[in-house]
Amino acid sequence: MNPVSEMPAQGLSLRSAELNEKYARLASFFERNNFSAILFSRHENIAWITAGQVEARVALGAETAVMSLLITRGGLRYYLAPNNEAPRLASEEFGGLGYEPVIYPWHQTPTTLLRELAGDAVLASDVPLPDAVQVNLAGLRAPLVAQEIERFATLGRQTADATASVLESLTPGVSEQEMAARTASAMLERGIAPTVLLMGVDERIRKYKHAVPRSGRLERYGMVNLCARKWGLVASITRFVHFGAVPSEVNESFITAARIHSELLHATRSGTSSAQLFEVAKNAYSLAGAADEIELHHQGGPCGYCERDWLIKPGGADRVVLPQAFAYNPSLRGAKIEDTALVTAKEVEILTDTPSLPVIETVIKDEVYRSAGILVR
């Protein structure tokens, strides 16, 4: 299925405006670093520079595509592809983007062609490459532009709807593998690729922060935790169901996690550093009498074309650039709050809101923040 046909409706002028903004950021990047050309091979960067249009992922877990993009400082644009991939790429991915195809035999590499196209230019690459400067392009991908925000909102709604439907379908006796299968099916039916599937039940939820599906069967307490990718963008969400009365200590842990999550969202302002956000989380854990919990798992950070572009951490120098999406995930043993939120200069919007499920409201300086509670059956 052509990913372009599934995108939220947008005119050619809006698409052109998005692409022009990204080419302008790239031009400034060339200028600042004195690069003459850049090779894009990583999925997140290819999706970003093509406005979410190009999908060149064959192996689902691969970080790099089956082709690469070469863009020169002078504005020339090429896609370098092996002959076995070229027909589909031309037919389904690159229409209207203005890239010239450069095709090579599947049993060869494009190294020689790359140097022919780039010449003796100072070449940058987002993966290690001989005679090229490796670069991290996460800084170019922020802030989000209006068209990306529209796509992210659509992805968030679809992911939330699918997650809620799976959670509401669970009954005691279902296996973690079946929970993963239902979740993957719900995602794929919506044209969304799950990139993380963590399913835990009962004691495994308390014991493990990353409960990959194993042989557990749901008795009373189940967790559905996933990351979901569409148009190159990635949303994150975690939801819980409990059969019978929820133990008071679990309820209290959720209220605490919701408070930490809300404190982080409230502190997410333009220019705030990774280190400053970590201190906000650290203080919130301490005030809740759970200071050691922050040492047991990362707390999340901004997201976009990766599950996390960077993590909040001690001494972290990365800074918030609004508008930007964030997926924080504060957790205590047996409880976690995780959503994808769009933060702008004016508001915080939960993109993965699940209105059919319980909500925990937290007030921070007269601002009300909503976090997902446990579905009790």
Helices and strands as residue ranges (DSSP letters): G 3-6, H 12-33, E 37-42, H 43-49, E 64-72, E 77-82, H 86-88, I 89-93, E 100-104, H 111-118, E 123-125, E 133-134, G 138-141, H 146-169, H 176-189, E 193-201, H 203-207, E 221-230, E 233-242, H 248-267, H 274-287, G 291-296, E 300-303, E 324-328, E 331-332, E 335-336, E 341-343, E 348-350, E 359-364, E 367-372, E 375-376
